[in-house]
Amino acid sequence: MLQDIELTAVQKDFLNKLFLGQRVSFVRGVADYDGFLDTPQPEICFAGRSNVGKSSLINALTGRSGLARASNTPGRTQELNYFTLDGDLFMVDLPGYGFAEAPKAKVDAWNGLIRDYLRGRPQLRRIFILIDSRHGLKKIDQEIFTMLDKVGVTYQIVLTKSDKISDKALSDLVEKTSQEIKKFIAVHPRILVTSSEKKLGLDGVRHEIACFMNDYKQLSDCE
């Protein structure tokens, strides 16, 4: 397994209190443009193909198995779900994109909602795009990258389900992905590697999210 980020005791304590206490809560689900929250607080969001593990990652990050609704059925999450971190930052779980087995009208509606959100959020600081370690980047992921490059929103790749492949395959995947993303403009160079099931790599994601909070910036060397 690739090495996780090294944190100081002070950073670790801050992240534990922020994510693993009672400071994270569900705000609401949004099914259309009119429901988007209009707040000054920074936002980050989780995006990715259907069944890539977005809800599972949110649950693992917060240590609360039922905070986000996870399902083995692709396309189950049909709304944008807002969560707040102590009222200082919002996390958004987006519907999975590219789910082909639902009726076309529903797929088009989901993808349209996602694109509306990604194009019009000045408070959106970073998009964490989840990629299943077993499958790597797909064409639709790279189409999303191209769209985000055009609108100028920074995004960062999170490899999920890393426990499902060997260490050698994982290392090769990270290297391959690093090469593949060099042609994109707004991508963050650091690739995060996680397993929600085995609780691996979670501090790296917590760190990246908390870096958008002023109190944590004072404790950390945030990029």
C-alpha positions as CSV (number, residue, x, y, z in Angstrom):
1,M,0.0,0.0,0.0
2,L,1.3,3.5,-0.9
3,Q,2.3,5.6,2.1
4,D,-0.4,8.0,3.5
5,I,0.3,11.6,4.4
6,E,2.3,12.4,7.5
7,L,0.6,14.7,9.9
8,T,1.7,16.4,13.1
9,A,-0.1,15.5,16.3
10,V,-1.8,18.9,16.3
11,Q,-3.0,18.4,12.7
12,K,-4.2,14.9,13.5
13,D,-6.1,16.2,16.6
14,F,-7.8,19.0,14.5
15,L,-8.9,16.6,11.8
16,N,-10.2,14.0,14.3
17,K,-12.3,16.6,16.1
18,L,-13.6,18.0,12.8
19,F,-14.5,14.8,11.0
20,L,-15.0,12.3,13.7
21,G,-16.9,14.3,16.3
22,Q,-20.4,15.6,15.9
23,R,-19.4,18.6,13.7
24,V,-20.5,17.0,10.4
25,S,-24.1,16.9,9.5
26,F,-26.4,16.4,6.6
27,V,-28.1,19.6,5.3
28,R,-30.3,18.6,2.4
29,G,-30.7,16.9,-0.9
30,V,-31.1,18.9,-4.1
31,A,-32.8,17.7,-7.2
32,D,-32.7,20.8,-9.4
33,Y,-30.8,24.1,-10.0
34,D,-33.1,26.1,-7.8
35,G,-32.2,24.0,-4.8
36,F,-28.5,24.8,-4.9
37,L,-27.3,26.5,-1.7
38,D,-26.2,30.1,-2.0
39,T,-23.7,30.6,0.8
40,P,-20.4,32.3,1.2
41,Q,-18.7,29.4,2.8
42,P,-16.3,27.3,0.7
43,E,-17.5,24.1,-0.9
44,I,-15.8,20.9,-2.0
45,C,-17.6,18.1,-3.8
46,F,-17.2,14.5,-4.6
47,A,-17.8,13.4,-8.2
48,G,-17.3,10.2,-10.1
49,R,-18.8,7.4,-12.1
50,S,-21.8,5.6,-10.6
51,N,-20.9,3.1,-7.8
52,V,-17.3,4.4,-7.5
53,G,-17.8,4.8,-3.7
54,K,-18.6,8.5,-3.1
55,S,-21.1,7.9,-0.3
56,S,-18.9,5.2,1.2
57,L,-15.9,7.6,1.3
58,I,-18.0,10.3,3.0
59,N,-19.1,7.8,5.6
60,A,-15.5,6.6,6.2
61,L,-14.2,10.1,6.5
62,T,-16.7,11.0,9.1
63,G,-16.7,7.6,10.9
64,R,-20.5,7.5,10.6
65,S,-21.8,4.6,8.5
66,G,-25.2,6.1,7.8
67,L,-24.4,9.8,7.1
68,A,-24.4,9.4,3.4
69,R,-26.6,6.8,1.7
70,A,-24.4,4.1,0.1
71,S,-25.7,1.5,-2.2
72,N,-24.4,-1.3,-4.3
73,T,-27.0,-0.4,-7.0
74,P,-25.4,2.0,-9.6
75,G,-27.3,5.2,-10.0
76,R,-29.0,5.1,-6.6
77,T,-27.9,8.6,-5.6
78,Q,-30.1,10.9,-7.7
79,E,-29.7,14.2,-5.8
80,L,-26.9,16.5,-4.8
81,N,-26.5,15.9,-1.1
82,Y,-25.1,18.8,1.0
83,F,-23.2,18.2,4.2
84,T,-21.7,20.8,6.5
85,L,-18.4,20.8,8.4
86,D,-19.2,22.8,11.6
87,G,-20.9,25.4,9.4
88,D,-17.6,26.5,8.0
89,L,-17.4,24.4,4.9
90,F,-19.8,22.4,2.8
91,M,-19.2,19.0,1.2
92,V,-21.4,17.9,-1.7
93,D,-22.0,14.4,-2.8
94,L,-22.9,14.5,-6.5
95,P,-24.9,11.8,-8.4
96,G,-22.8,9.4,-10.3
97,Y,-22.2,10.3,-13.9
98,G,-22.2,8.0,-16.9
99,F,-24.7,5.5,-15.6
100,A,-26.0,3.8,-18.7
101,E,-28.6,1.4,-17.5
102,A,-31.2,3.9,-16.3
103,P,-33.7,5.4,-18.8
104,K,-32.0,7.9,-21.1
105,A,-34.2,10.8,-19.9
106,K,-33.1,10.2,-16.3
107,V,-29.4,9.9,-17.2
108,D,-29.6,13.2,-19.2
109,A,-31.3,14.9,-16.2
110,W,-28.7,13.7,-13.8
111,N,-25.8,14.6,-16.0
112,G,-27.4,18.0,-16.7
113,L,-27.8,18.7,-13.0
114,I,-24.1,17.8,-12.4
115,R,-22.9,20.1,-15.2
116,D,-25.1,23.0,-14.0
117,Y,-23.6,22.6,-10.5
118,L,-20.0,22.4,-11.7
119,R,-20.2,25.4,-14.0
120,G,-21.8,27.9,-11.7
121,R,-20.2,27.7,-8.2
122,P,-17.8,30.5,-7.4
123,Q,-17.5,29.1,-3.8
124,L,-16.6,25.6,-5.1
125,R,-12.9,25.3,-4.3
126,R,-12.1,21.8,-5.4
127,I,-13.7,18.7,-6.9
128,F,-12.5,15.4,-5.7
129,I,-13.1,13.0,-8.6
130,L,-13.2,9.4,-7.5
131,I,-11.8,6.7,-9.7
132,D,-12.2,3.0,-9.0
133,S,-8.7,1.5,-8.7
134,R,-9.8,-1.7,-10.4
135,H,-10.7,0.2,-13.6
136,G,-8.6,3.4,-13.8
137,L,-9.5,6.5,-15.9
138,K,-12.3,6.1,-18.5
139,K,-13.2,8.3,-21.4
140,I,-16.1,9.9,-19.5
141,D,-13.7,10.8,-16.7
142,Q,-11.5,12.6,-19.1
143,E,-14.5,14.4,-20.7
144,I,-15.3,15.7,-17.2
145,F,-11.7,16.8,-16.8
146,T,-11.9,18.7,-20.1
147,M,-15.1,20.5,-19.0
148,L,-13.5,21.5,-15.7
149,D,-10.4,22.8,-17.4
150,K,-12.7,25.1,-19.5
151,V,-14.5,26.5,-16.4
152,G,-11.3,26.7,-14.3
153,V,-12.3,24.6,-11.3
154,T,-9.5,22.7,-9.6
155,Y,-10.0,19.0,-9.3
156,Q,-8.1,16.2,-7.6
157,I,-8.2,12.5,-8.3
158,V,-9.0,10.1,-5.5
159,L,-8.4,6.4,-6.2
160,T,-11.0,4.3,-4.3
161,K,-11.2,0.6,-3.4
162,S,-7.4,0.4,-3.4
163,D,-7.6,-2.8,-1.3
164,K,-9.1,-4.6,-4.2
165,I,-5.9,-4.7,-6.2
166,S,-2.3,-5.7,-5.4
167,D,0.3,-3.2,-4.2
168,K,2.2,-3.6,-7.5
169,A,-0.9,-3.0,-9.6
170,L,-1.8,0.0,-7.4
171,S,1.7,1.5,-7.8
172,D,1.5,1.0,-11.5
173,L,-2.0,2.6,-11.6
174,V,-0.8,5.7,-9.8
175,E,2.1,6.1,-12.2
176,K,-0.1,5.6,-15.2
177,T,-2.7,8.0,-14.0
178,S,0.0,10.6,-13.2
179,Q,1.1,10.4,-16.8
180,E,-2.4,10.5,-18.2
181,I,-3.4,13.7,-16.3
182,K,-0.4,15.7,-17.5
183,K,-2.4,16.9,-20.5
184,F,-5.0,18.5,-18.3
185,I,-4.8,22.0,-16.9
186,A,-6.8,22.4,-13.7
187,V,-5.9,19.0,-12.1
188,H,-4.1,18.9,-8.8
189,P,-1.0,16.8,-9.2
190,R,-1.3,14.8,-6.0
191,I,-3.3,11.6,-6.4
192,L,-5.0,10.4,-3.3
193,V,-5.3,6.7,-2.7
194,T,-8.0,5.3,-0.4
195,S,-10.0,2.3,0.8
196,S,-13.2,3.1,2.6
197,E,-13.6,-0.5,3.7
198,K,-10.0,-0.8,5.1
199,K,-9.9,2.9,6.3
200,L,-6.8,3.6,4.2
201,G,-5.7,7.0,3.0
202,L,-8.5,8.9,4.8
203,D,-6.3,11.4,6.5
204,G,-4.9,12.5,3.2
205,V,-8.4,13.4,2.0
206,R,-9.3,15.0,5.3
207,H,-6.2,17.1,5.1
208,E,-7.0,18.3,1.6
209,I,-10.5,19.3,2.6
210,A,-9.5,21.0,5.8
211,C,-7.0,23.1,3.9
212,F,-9.9,25.3,2.8
213,M,-10.6,26.2,6.4
214,N,-8.6,29.1,7.8
215,D,-8.1,27.6,11.2
216,Y,-6.4,24.5,9.7
217,K,-4.4,26.5,7.2
218,Q,-2.6,28.1,10.2
219,L,-1.5,24.6,11.3
220,S,-0.5,23.2,7.9
221,D,1.5,23.7,4.8
222,C,-1.5,23.7,2.5
223,E,-0.8,23.8,-1.2
